[in-house]
Amino acid sequence: MAQELLSTFDGELTELTLKTGTGGIFEVTADDQLVWSRKLEGRFPEITELKQRVRDVIVPDRDLGHSDRKK
């Protein structure tokens, strides 16, 4: 997922950090906003929904092409 985010948002992400944790922690933040929490959502995200949520925070006007949701 990290590689997918880096590829999709090349030039728009300045940093991506992976931190170790225990108990199945999986959280994604962008610009200090919680984008995804496995604990809150009860599951891991599909890559397309994670990209959409990251996009909505860092570049909301950007079209993600075929992986974008229909509005």
Backbone as a ProteinNet text record, in pm:
[ID]
protein_1_A
[PRIMARY]
MAQELLSTFDGELTELTLKTGTGGIFEVTADDQLVWSRKLEGRFPEITELKQRVRDVIVPDRDLGHSDRKK
[TERTIARY]
82	0	86.7	197.8	288.3	338.5	378.7	429.4	320.7	199.2	86.8	62	66.1	44.9	157.6	280.4	394.2	385.3	344.6	332.7	218.3	106.1	-11.7	7.9	70.7	84.6	228.5	298	434.8	437.3	518.7	528.7	431.9	335	238.3	258.4	318.6	356.3	501.7	527.6	666	730	646.2	699.7	596.9	643.9	561.1	640.5	585.7	656.8	580.1	649.4	591.8	645.6	556	595.6	548.6	633	594.3	497.8	414.1	317.8	281	193.4	148.2	-3.6	-58	-202.4	-274.5	-205.5	-271.3	-304.5	-230	-254.1	-225.5	-318.8	-298.8	-372.2	-294.8	-351.7	-278.6	-354	-296.9	-341	-244.1	-275.2	-216.4	-279.8	-230.5	-256	-154.1	-164.5	-226.1	-179.2	-223.7	-371	-434.5	-573.1	-574.4	-650.7	-665	-746.7	-685.4	-748.8	-811.1	-742.3	-792.5	-742.8	-829.3	-793.9	-858.6	-776.4	-831	-920.4	-882.2	-962.2	-1101.1	-1107.5	-1236.8	-1320.4	-1254.6	-1325.8	-1355.8	-1277.7	-1297.5	-1236.8	-1154.7	-1093	-981.4	-905.6	-806.1	-875.8	-824.3	-888.9	-852.4	-939.4	-902.2	-812.4	-719.1	-624.7	-695.8	-802.5	-871.5	-936.8	-997.2	-1060.2	-955.8	-841.4	-735.1	-681.4	-660.2	-614.7	-715.5	-843	-946.3	-944	-929.1	-927.5	-802.8	-688.7	-566.2	-581.5	-629.9	-652.5	-744	-853.2	-949.9	-886.4	-778.5	-709.2	-601	-517.4	-400.1	-421.6	-506.5	-535.8	-679.7	-776.9	-916.8	-970.4	-911.7	-960.3	-900.7	-809	-741.2	-830.4	-830.4	-901.9	-808.9	-858.5	-777.8	-802.6	-872	-895.5	-985.6	-950.1	-1035.6	-1058.1	-968.8	-987.6	-1068	-1113.2	-1191.1	-1336.5	-1396.1	-1538.2	-1623.7	-1737.1	-1832.5	-1903.8	-1910.3	-1975.6	-2110.4
-118.6	0	125.4	117.7	233.4	264.3	162.2	183.2	238.2	188.6	238.5	386.5	425.5	566.3	653.1	605.2	681.4	696.7	591.7	597.4	688.7	675.9	753.8	902.2	933.2	1072.9	1122.9	1073.3	1116.2	1267.9	1335.8	1480.9	1552.9	1480.3	1540.4	1493.9	1377.1	1329.1	1365.3	1429.2	1463.4	1360	1281.2	1182.9	1073.8	951.4	839	761.4	746.1	681.1	559.2	448.5	326.9	313.2	291.1	274.2	138.3	72.4	-57.6	-38.1	-135.4	-132.1	-274	-285.8	-417.5	-421.3	-541.1	-557.5	-526.2	-530.9	-509.9	-365.4	-274.4	-132.8	-102	-33.8	15.2	147.4	255.7	389.4	466.2	545.5	630.3	772.6	863.4	1004.9	1082.5	1193.5	1284.2	1425.6	1507.5	1644.5	1645.6	1555.5	1543.7	1506.7	1457.7	1410.8	1259	1195.2	1050.7	1016.2	940.9	902.8	763.8	672.9	537.2	481.8	412.8	341.1	203.8	100.8	-35.3	-58	-1.9	-18.1	44.5	164.5	231.4	169.8	131.7	77	-72.1	-139.7	-282.9	-369.9	-310.7	-385.6	-302.6	-369.9	-299.7	-241.4	-131.4	-71.1	-142.3	-129.1	-162.7	-47.9	-75.1	29	146.5	120.6	231.5	325.1	270.7	358.1	433.8	372.6	443.1	558.1	533.6	640.6	755.1	721.5	824.4	910.2	845.9	921.3	1008.2	955.4	1036.4	1153.9	1126.9	1232.6	1340.6	1299.7	1395.7	1493.2	1451.9	1539.2	1622.5	1560.3	1633.6	1704.6	1651.3	1715.5	1685.7	1745.7	1708.5	1723.7	1808.8	1828.5	1730.7	1647.1	1555.5	1437.2	1402.7	1286	1165.9	1057.5	936	839.4	885.6	800.4	684.1	566.3	448.5	403.9	438.4	395.6	495.3	602.7	702.8	660.3	696.7	664.4	754	706.4	786	881.3	1008.5	1107.3	1142.8
0	0	0	70.4	73.3	-67.5	-140.7	-276.8	-368	-355	-434.7	-407	-281.2	-246.5	-301.7	-288.8	-341.4	-493.5	-561.5	-707.7	-750.9	-685.6	-722.7	-695.7	-584.2	-543.4	-556.4	-658.2	-685.3	-703.8	-627	-634.8	-542.2	-488.1	-396.9	-253.1	-236.7	-103.5	-79.7	30.8	62.6	154.1	220.2	313.6	337.1	351.1	390.1	493.3	611.2	721.1	767.7	778	835.2	976.8	1070.7	1210.4	1257.8	1333.8	1387.8	1503.8	1522.5	1631.8	1670.1	1766.6	1808.9	1804.4	1800.6	1805.5	1676.6	1563.6	1435.4	1404.8	1462.7	1436.9	1290.7	1225.8	1089.8	1080.8	1080.1	1068.7	961.1	888.1	785	814.9	819.7	837.2	720.2	689.4	586.1	636.3	632.4	683.9	823.7	908.2	1047.6	1063.4	957.2	964.5	954.1	1040.3	1033	909.1	819.5	693.1	705.7	774.1	791.9	924	994.6	1117.3	1109.8	1113.4	1111.2	1232.3	1345.5	1467.2	1450.2	1396.1	1378.7	1267.7	1156.6	1041.3	1055.6	1139.3	1159.4	1052.1	965.8	855.5	793.1	707.5	627.2	504.9	450.3	333.3	203.9	106.3	-30.8	-76.8	-164.2	-205.5	-271.7	-347.5	-414.1	-312.7	-207.9	-109.5	-27.6	-4	67.2	-17.3	-145.8	-235.5	-238.7	-244.3	-247.6	-121.8	-8.2	117.6	130.9	88.8	91.5	-4.5	-124.3	-222.5	-168.3	-101.3	-48.8	49.5	113.4	208.9	141.1	56.9	6.4	-126.1	-213.8	-343.5	-384	-316.8	-335.7	-478.2	-558.2	-695.1	-795.4	-751.6	-843.6	-879	-1007.3	-1056.9	-1049	-991.7	-981.3	-1096.9	-1198.1	-1314.9	-1284.2	-1334.1	-1322.1	-1178.5	-1086.5	-948.2	-866.8	-932	-860.9	-849	-739.9	-720.9	-808.8	-842.9	-921.7	-827.1	-865.4	-780.6	-835.4
[MASK]
+++++++++++++++++++++++++++++++++++++++++++++++++++++++++++++++++++++++

